[in-house]
Amino acid sequence: MIDLGSFLLLSAAVFSGAFVSGLAGFAFSAVAGGILLHMLQPIEAVPLMMSCSVGVQATSLWAMRKNIQWRQSLVLVIGGLLGIPIALWLLHTADTHAFREGFGLIVAIYAAYMLFRPGMRVVQEARQGVGALVGFGGGLIGGLTAMPGAVPTIWCDLHGMPKSEQRAMVQPFIAAMQIFALALMLMRHDLTAKVALDFALSIPALLAGTGLGILAFRRVNEAVFRRIILTVLMLSGALLLL
């Protein structure tokens, strides 16, 4: 059985990741991984983070079910599902370390620039054809960096989408990508009894963090939400460089 100290550390990691993900809509692994990857071996930490991420997304989807734009999100999802197999192939055939660092640098620079120059957005109508391409990029890059929501989130920011519309489009996409990845892990038997136990112990912190994050999301205004999104993107990009 897990000792009290490990349980509290596990709960703190999951709560922190769930709160940020409930508020921003993504970045559970970027936040929780800072603790979990020091507690557990990657073979245990990664499936645990993926399982918790699916739990956060499922809770968020339920809480926002009346606002979800399923038809628009489907375009992103289809593109993403086409990108993931290519990412998995690249993971086994190429050295993707430099790619992850390069992508992290681009995301961090973009977010920092837009955070300090908030008036420099390119606002134009979002087209479905481009949405499919964005979804493909999100699936491809998500498979290589564990950040499937970065590309769609940047796309939404460039189009100046309100926070509710952005979450309504991106949330189902991230959930679909994570469920697909989790299904692949199940097929490869990566979810061990230890992972299942840690996940069960994490449920109270997961629900509490997600609930508080969603409550905070509903209370912040558009300007504050955009600053939160750009800050999370900047930190997530920086973490890929470390």
Summary of the structure (lengths in Angstrom):
residues: 242
radius of gyration: 17.0
end to end distance: 32.2
largest distance: 54.4
contacts: 853
relative contact order: 0.21
helix: 82%
strand: 0%
